[in-house]
Amino acid sequence: MMKPGLYIHIPFCLSKCPYCTFHSVTDRGRKGAYLGAAVREMALYADLFPSFDTIYVGGGTPSLLSIPEMETLFDAVRRTFAVDPGAEISVEVNPADVDVSWLTALLGLGVNRLTIGVQSFDNGVLAFLGRRHDAKRAIASIDEARQAGFENIGIDLIYAVPGQDPGRWGKMLAAASGLGLPHLSCYELHVAADTPLGRRHRDGRFRLPDEELQYAFFMETAERLERAGYRQYEVSNFCRKEADRSRHNSKYWNHTPYLGIGPAAHSLLAPRRWWNTTSLSRYLKDLRDAKRPVAGGESLDAGQLAQEALFLGLRTAGGIDLREFKVRYGRDLAAEKAEEIRGLKEGGYLERSGGRLRPTRCGLAVADRLALL
């Protein structure tokens, strides 16, 4: 089994993007209290998760932490847990917050992978998404990361934004791929009903692309990036080389254990999954009382684990190793689902080779439906 991964949620933002569903608050005056609580939460899991080979600091906006605050965080991690010498240590940053000095200091703390929340190089799209930076600042942040000495750099991009068409998106992808970055994550805009953007959509202030247009965006993304030398290894993730994959995020797709620290963070130690409170106030209070800030949890039975493995596995280009699936979950998919697999193969959504069941590019475009296999 792969070693566990550690996720640390930084729940602070200067302002909330109108599409965002991740937990965050704008009260940065509680950063000190939060860091102290996070250190105490780590200590409560030292026996359950003794070591990690990936660390991911996400948010919220981790780049709102000062370097001394980042140092406090990473010092606590290394005091509490064993961290592999070759661990992948990632931090999400907002282009509006960083400069060469801050990034150089971050690299000095042992961080070796950056995810930059670019979202777009189109100022109109950035304005619609409520981002704090413009295209010029996005490019500058990538240049600054390189000047600071970072080599493993990825950016997040969003497509299928109202007013955008696949051709316009394709030109932006050409610009992004021309930067020669090791990793790109390209996400279709999802508009949740309980967000400001969701309320604007409900009021009829904009229209979202239909399924046919969503498919066109997806195929434009995959085909253009393939021509540019990227490999699609998951529905939304592209890398230049195998070593450029996000090792941490890959854990979420195969039931590798992970520990989540911070409000709203999730953890998995199969068959048990649990999640923290989404209230920063309650989170701080629980940890003042030396209590794990858990809001809920569930124990997954063999059937649920198998169904999740099917859903997650068919979102990846590697698909599912049928023999390993049978050993791990006690189900012979090839025998149980022979008719369904045959139909999906004939439809061009799945392929079977070398003992693996893999989605085709068309299959990745409808990956959520493949889980109904």
Secondary structure, DSSP 8 states (H G I E B T S, - for coil): ----EEEEEE-B-SS--TT--S--BS-GGGHHHHHHHHHHHHHHTTTT--EEEEEEEEES-GGGS-HHHHHHHHHHHHHHSEEEEEEEEEEEE-TTT--HHHHHHHHHTT--EEEEEEE-S-HHHHHHHT-S--HHHHHHHHHHHHHHT--EEEEEEEE--TT--HHHHHHHHHHHHTTT-SEEEEEE----TTSHHHHHHHTTS-----HHHHHHHHHHHHHHHHHTT-EEEETTEEESSGGGS-HHHHHTTTT--EEEESTT-EEEETTEEEEE-S-HHHHHHHHHTT---EEEEEE--HHHHHHHHHHHHTTBTT-EEHHHHHHHHS--HHHHTHHHHHHHHHTTSEEEETTEEEE-HHHHHTHHHHTT-
